[in-house]
Amino acid sequence: MSKNSLIVLWGSLFILCAGLGFIPQPEGPLRLLLTGVSLGFFIPPALLLWKAKAAGDRNTLKLIRNLSLLSLGLTLLLLVLNLVSALWSETLGSFLYYLLVILSTPMVCSGYWIMSLFLWACLLMASLMGLKQK
């Protein structure tokens, strides 16, 4: 697969996971499907990293590093704001949660938040190591 097709696939999976993250309380086979889609979300960036390291493509490594940092940073910020929003209005709390669902894709979609955070961190560390080697 070419770099552009992997980026398009990754973007498509982002949109799919963001949409699926709004399904309330998935159970049974649907929960397994959502977890599978969430895990699949990380395959295109892993392939992009692998190809970028082999080709010495610093731009792709920087892109994945920046997206990983952005996702992890926004997730931390939105989680803290969601906790604090218990003191604020219900509407603001709902808005912050919806923002979390979209910006922290595929964390909410899978239902296993630690898995998504771990995989984002793996992408971050692998891209940092790739940049350090070049």
N, C-alpha and C positions, 0 to 999 in steps of 0.2 A: 504494500500500500504506500502511496505517496504521502509526503508530509501534509499537503493540503487536504487530502481526503481524510487523514487521521484527525486533523484539526476540525474539519466539518463534522465528522462522526462524534468527536468529543463534545462539540457544541450541541449537537442534536441530543446526545445523552444527557447533557446538562438540562436542556429544556424539558426532556421527558421526565427526568428525576424531579425537577422542580414541580412539574404538574402532578406527578404521582405522590409527592410529599403532602398534598392536601387531602389525601384519602384518610378519613378519620378511622382510627382503630382497626387496621387491617388484621385479619386472622387467617389461619390455615394456609392453604395453597397461595392465596394472594400475598400473604406476608413473605413467603418463600420467593415468590416472583419479584417482589419489590426489593428484597435483599439481593437477589441475583442481578437485577438491573443496576442496583447501586454498586455492586462489585464490578460489573461490566463497565461502569463509568470510568474506572481507573485503568482499564486496559489500553485505550488509545494514548493517554499521556505516558504510560510506561513504555510503549513502543516508540513514541516520539523521543523519549529520553535515551533509549537504547540506540536509535538511529543517530541522534544528535551527538552522542558520545563517540560513536564510531566515525562519524563524518567530521567531528570537531566543530559542530555548528553551535557557536556560542549564543547566537540570537535565540534559538529554540530553548537552550538551557536556561537563558535569562527569562524567557517567557514563562516557562514552567515554574521557575523559582519565584517570580513575581506573582503569578496566579496562586501558588501555594501559600505564600506569605499573606496575600490579600484574603484568601479564604479563611486561613487560620486566625488572622487578626480580626476580621469582621465577625467571625463566629464567636471569638472570645468577647468582643465588645457587645454583640447582640445577646449573648447568654447573660452577661452581667446586667445589661439593661432590662432583659426580661425578668430577672429576679427582682430588680429594684422596682419594676413596674407594678408589682403587687401593691405598692403604696400609692400608685397613680390610678387613673381611670381605666375601666375595663376596655374601652375603645382603644386607648393607646397601647395597652398590653396586647390586645389582639393584633394591632398593626405591627408591633415589634415582633410578634411570633410569626406573622406572615412574611415579614422581611427575613427572619431567620430561616424559614423554610426555603425561600428563594435563594438567598445569598450563601447559605451553607449547604447547598446541594452537594452530595446526595445524603447528607447526614440524617435528615428527618425522614426521607424516603425509606431508608433501610430499617429504621427503628433501632439500630444498634449504633448509637452516636459515637462511641469510642472507636469502632471499626473505621468509620469515615475519617475521623480526626487522625487516627494512626496512619491511614493510607495517604492523606494529604501531607502529613509529616514525613513519610517515606519519600514522596515525590520531592518535597523540599530538600531533604538531606541528599538524595541522589543527584539532584540538579546542582546543589552546592559542591558536592564532591566532583562532579563533572566539570564545573567551572574552575575549581581549584587545580585540577590536573592539567588543564590546557594552558 
